[in-house]
Amino acid sequence: MKVDHSSLSTTIIFLNRGDETLFQGTGFFYTREEKGYSVVCLVTNYHVLTGYPPMTANPPKGDNIIFQFHLSDQETGRVRTIQFPIFNIHQKPVWLTSSTCPESDLAIIPLAHVLFDGCHVYSISKQFERQQDLLIVRPGMSITLVGYLHGRYDTKNSLPIWKTGSIASEPYVDFGGKPSFMVDASIFPGMSGSPAFALSSTWETEKGQIVGGANIKKFMGILASGWIEDEKRYLEEVMSEPRLGFIEKKSLEIGVIWKANLISELIYSFDVDKYVVEISNNIRWKILES
């Protein structure tokens, strides 16, 4: 396979109200592997599904999302497009959030197998993560965010853009006491929900050894947001109109990554049978194209 596994494990996500698209973000697939069965989950940000930050009382801005599966890992332009409601027929939300860190901008949707039957589904998994468990990540190391910049991705092949930056805080310390860390990277609309991977050709192990490889990737978590600073400027600086001001949002080029262990904890914490009975059996999704 010539296309990278991480590219194929991502999907664009559109939040819609009816057939009207409100905005676009990114998601990726994560497989929960149990003895005798597996569950594929769509992972993204809470705000990508609702239009609002976590722990807000506002109802979601939209009522459905659109995402895609690749039908082939060779002919990458062949996709299955799914329109998926964010509430089931009983008006219960289809997404799940973290109970241990409810303020985290993280949400998952467990997916029925029939949705991707016949597709080539690539995903992150505990097995994928376990291969790099002993590799140590340090501040300053390269990190790549794999996502769908708004209007700037490979629309013909439904493939993402890889944006590279560096780890900007201690990755093994919970930044501000929350299971997150910072990255130094230019972040743009549409990238919310991108999986984040540390990327290097040489790595340190827990025993202090240095090992080499061809661009080994370590899954680090999910991009949620960027830090923005309010900068007050005046229109007279541009148009010579005194006393009229506006607030310009200035990016600090610092992104927030919610950690991989928070994601896997959520993936493995919910009761699959209960979800199927109460939520999944009452979802009316449809295939838009295949």
Secondary structure, DSSP 4 states (H G I P E B T S, - for coil): --S-HHHHTEEEEEEEETTEEEEEEEEEEEEEEETTEEEEEEEE-HHHHHSS-TT--SPPS-SEEEEEEES-SSSTT-EEEEEEESB-TTS-BS-B--SS-TTSS-EEEEE-GGGTTTS----EEHHHHHTTTTEE--TT-EEEEEE-BTTBSBTTTTB-EEEEEEE-S-TTS-GGGSSEEEEE----TT-TT-EEEEEEEEEEETTS-EEEEEEEEEEEEEEEEEEEEEEEEETHHHH--TT-EEEEEEEEEEEEEEEHHHHHHHHHHS-HHHHHHHTGGG---EEEE-
